[in-house]
Amino acid sequence: LDRAVALGFDAVATGLTFLPAAVGITVGAHLAGQLVGRVGSRAVATAALALTALGIGLLTRLTAESDVLTEFLPGYVLAALGLGPAFVVATTTALSRVPHDQAGLASGIVGTSHEIGGAIGVAVMSAVAAGSIVTGVHDAGGFTDAFTVGAVIAGVAALAALRLVPPG
């Protein structure tokens, strides 16, 4: 948001900056729906989380002078393309492993976990960014630290998926 203000974006332009993430998540989720049946949940989860780590990792290179279209959006969209399949794998894996009469409960738990996980992720990354920002200095240092934490967490999750996500 601070960057949007610095660029002189109005509310509509700022909102449109977030649109590619929605498109990326949707496209990634659609592709995952096709791939899970072909290559299995583990492969899709690992690739999705690795793509998320790569996308967030690209965001660590941002500076206060970075261009939104050429430097911000590529990492942002790659991270979103990874998140969509990760959501699909979490849902399909959870629902395929419970009895039919408990599918509603399992779906609710997965949905709640997505929301809580997202809230915790935002809180952690915001705390890291805020803890690294020097008052009155407009650089990207705090955000670089936050994106580094996010990339590392996504990378560790990709490695964990190799072991924890069922192959089928």
NORHUSUL-V453796 format. One line per field, one symbol per residue. psi: psi as a letter, one per 20 degrees, with the letter a starting at -180 (. if undefined). burial: 1 if it has 16 or more other C-alpha atoms within 10 Angstrom, else 0. Layout:
psi->???
burial->???
This chain:
psi->gghgghikqagghgghhighgggggggggghhhhhghgiqgggggggghghgggghhhiiiqrhjqpgghhghghggggghhhghgggggghgghijqqhijhgggggggghhggggggggggghgggghiipppipmajghhggghgggggghghhghhhhhhpqh.
burial->000000000000010010011001111110111011000111111111111111111111111000000011111111111111111111101010000000000110010000000000000011011101100000011111111111111110111011001010
